[in-house]
Amino acid sequence: MLVKVALVQPHIAAGKSLGVEKAPESIQALAGQLEREGYTTQMFHEKAGDKLYRKLGEFAPDYVGISTMTPNFLEGRKTAKAVKEINQNIPVILGGWHASGCVVSYLQNQESETIKEILNPESPFDFVVAGEGDLILPEMIRRIENGVKLDDLRGVGFLQDDGEIQVSIANRIQSLDNLADPSWGLPTDNYRDKRSGELDLSVHFHRACRFNCGFCSTPVVYGRGVRTFSADRAVKYIDYVLEVFKPQVITFTDEDFFANPMWVDKIVELISQRDFNGKYGVEFDTFASVNDLHRFEKRGEGWFLDKMKQVGFNSFTIGIESLNPEILRKYNKERMILPMMTKEQRAKFKWISHQQQNKMLVGHYLKCIQEAINFAYEHCILVVGDYMLGNLGENEKQVRECFEKFCNLHNLLVAYLPIFTPFPGTGMWREAYDSGKIIRDSAGNIDWSRFDASTGALDLGYDVAELRNELELQFYISERYNKDMTQEIEKAPTRIRMFRARFSYLNRLFPENKLVKNRLKELG
């Protein structure tokens, strides 16, 4: 008998800080693996509600896996309750970044509230999977089907008969090439950039990251030590996505794309050989760190950026995160900044006062950021600056003062401005949880709907969402920006389409702002 598995990632609209709807990579990866092992799957990426519940009922699954990030956890729980109303006996399994974070938080003694919210006698969730679930989910279903206990299956959590919680983290998958390709049994037209209207599909070939930023959930899910799909396997998959779906943009969502420079070199060479840009007109976007661009420049490897540009790479998103020295320390960014100093500078840094260190840390970081942006700009690669606002321990005055430095970075033409959001299991979660500043609902529960990086999950004594909107406008209507935008259009006239799309989007978000309207008119 065929075993049917429904995979759900509840959809919530992308916040103002993003503007791009991304395909649900987590359930796509699970569907691909399950299908290869003989299971029948159906994916659902839509808002919790009667329409979704009706579709689930029509599919009549034997198992339901629900994958959520933190902001859509509440939607996932609503869906799980609806599944139980359809059929109380259907096992419901929660996985994803939020579930993994809650398990890690519990195992590290950060707090126990969040895992008890998932595993309790009244919960609609029967099991939780923490860590990489690609191999765990099919094995788990196989055991349940055969009446085999789950007690020794790492990564699976549940409430024991005595009411005790049993949880663990899945073993890391060492050979990613043994995994199946993600499934694309979803309508792709939903994944368009709200600003440009371009179809932007994502691919992901790295797991884990060299760095260990205090705010980031990547180590929570993937652990430490970067693992990578082979370049041949990656390019073959990209070829399939391009051939079948014809996206205008492919975004590499790898948190650490440049972890292995030889891998990147091979990826670029293979893309060049297949001429994806010429054949499909596709552009590629990816992430880079300031450290990566600093290394390229110091080694005189601008030619490699030229090569990336030639095959279609259009932009690098770099995590600047903050220009407040104390926040940089909390984020663990000091470990990224110090290697960009000379040996003499590091020796000096070691012996000066904390206040002097802070000044030196920010000064050198700001210098490296500007050099990285300029370096990419010289080689026609657009930089998207990722900068977080509303950090724990940072007042409104400090936010404004530090953002002014970010706003004045030359040749920075796109900004991503999320609100700092503490996620369970991360390095900064314990401090945020113990601070008492996490916003709760009327019943006293953590209000996970505010964890979307655009609303504000912490009570900081000021309206951080309103401040975020104000600073985003400040960035785009500044004289510095206007000057750099004019220069960029003169240098690359086709870029005007990007600026029109950007200001058109801002005009929809902030229709009363006259400066935005004027800029949009000027752009034609």
Helices and strands as residue ranges (DSSP letters): E 4-8, H 25-36, E 40-44, H 50-59, E 63-67, H 73-86, E 92-95, H 97-107, H 113-118, E 127-129, H 136-145, E 156-159, E 165-166, G 176-178, G 188-190, E 200-203, E 206-207, H 218-222, E 227-228, H 231-245, E 249-252, H 261-274, H 276-280, E 283-288, H 290-298, H 302-310, E 313-321, H 325-330, H 334-337, G 338-340, H 343-351, H 354-378, E 382-387, H 396-407, E 414-416, H 429-435, G 448-450, H 464-477, H 479-491, G 493-495, H 496-509, H 514-522
